[in-house]
Amino acid sequence: MKHSLIILFALYASCVAAQDAIQWRGTDRTGIYNETGLMKSWPANGPELLWHFDKLGEGHSSVAIANDKIYTTGLVDGKGYLFVFDMNGKLLNKKEYGPEWDTSYNGSRGTVTFSEGKLYVYSGTGNLVCFDENNLNVIWKRNVLEDFQGNNIRWGVNESPLIVGEKVIITPGGKTNNVVALNKNTGAMIWSCAGHGDNPAYCSPLYLDEQDVKQIVTITGNHILGIEAETGKMLWSFPYHNMRNIHPNTPIYGDNMLLCVFGYGKGCACLVMAKALLCSVLLMAGVVWKRYGKTKSLIRKQEVR
């Protein structure tokens, strides 16, 4: 896929600088941006093109914005590059971060994550790289798949790193190290969760801080997982898979409800969470009740045919 960066109209450009678009789907990963003064309709000839950049190479990643800089990635001549622009589209810096996925649907994958002067990039070949925001020097780098006995998948791992406090969360997909938390400053492992040993499933995780037990929620090949953010303990899981074990959609959370959307022959699952003790899952038809795990979660399950 040819990867071009385009800013379409002046109002958008001015608003975007005020957004907290520091990672995939914004600060809290809801995809909701509380902007005002937006246009209610397009001009007759469409929005005005302010600037564009056509040398990103191939890629699928979105952009992150922090400190009036735009960050994105691309595949050029077999290598992955981190690109930095100012808000007027001027290329400020460009830095190679190693091999990128070039086997199928070529190009960069996950969106850059910004945190406290550092940038985190995860490649389709499993390299997790931490850059200094100011000069793009590499602070630390690990191949997550190799270091934690993980597995790459059909179209190359695709995950936007999640920062929670001093931790960066990533999913190697190994039998023992299924989901891990690394120190965001050094790359050292803080905790490891075995989950169910599933492969990764292209899902970028979500952090829930409203529950009594703060937790990471993600989807692996065959399960939705809830993991205690502090310790890495698996709090709960719900078995759910489709014909290809592909789940690229980050779960959506609101009002104690967790919506997980699936394709490839499956529908949606909505988990209703009450202080991390009660989970009910509502799909589309048929009902089975059972107790699940030490938290005595109550699960209502219905499969979509």
C-alpha positions, 0 to 999 in steps of 0.5 A: 500500500502506498503510504501518503500523509495528507492534511486536508483543511486548515480547521482540521490542522489547527484542531489536531494540535490540541488533541491528545492523539499521542497513540492509537485512538487517542490518550484513552484509546476510545477514538473520541476527540473532544474538539469544538468548532468543526465544520458541519459540512464540506465546501462545494469543492471539497476541503482545501489541501494544505500539504502532503508528503509522498515519500513514506513508502508502504505502510498501514500505520496511523499518526501520533501527535505530540508537542506539535510534531506528527509521527508515523512510519513506513517501509522504504527499500525493505527497512522500517522508518520513523518519520517526524513532521512539524504541523506544516508538513515539513519533514524534521527527521527520519530514522530507520528502526530495522527490518519491516514486514514485506511478505504480504500487505507490505509495510509498517503496522502499529501506530507510534506511541508517545510517552514522556519524551519517548516514542515506541514503535513495534514492527511487523517483524517483532522489534519493539524500539524506544526512541528519544523524542528529541534526536531519535536516538535509540534508547533500547530495542528488543525483538519481542518474538525472539526474547519471549518465545513468541510467534509471528502470524500470517500478516506480521504482528500488528500492535500499537504499544500501550503505556501504563505508568512505567510499563509498556504492554505488548503481546509476544504470543508465547506459551509462557510469555503471552502478554508482557509488561516491560519497563518503558525506560529500559525494556526490562521485563516487569511481568509476564502473563501466560494467558492461554498461550494463544498467538497474537491476533493483531489487537492493540490492548486497552487499559481500564482504570475505572474498575476496582482492579485496574486491568489490561484487556486484549484479544488473543487468537482464541480468548478475550483476556483481562489482566491485572495491570500491576502484577500481570495476573490473569483476572478473567478470560472469555473463549471466543474465536473466529475461523482465522483467529484474527481480532484486530479491533481494540475493545471499546469500553464505556459504562462498565461495558466492554464491546468486542467486535469480530469478523470472519464468521463471528459477531460481537461480544459485550461484557458487562463488568461490575467492579471486576466481580461480575462479567456477563457476555451478551451475544445474539441468541441462546443463553447458557449460565455458568460460574467462571473462575475465583472471581465468581464471574457470571457469564451469559453466552450466546453464539452468532450463527 
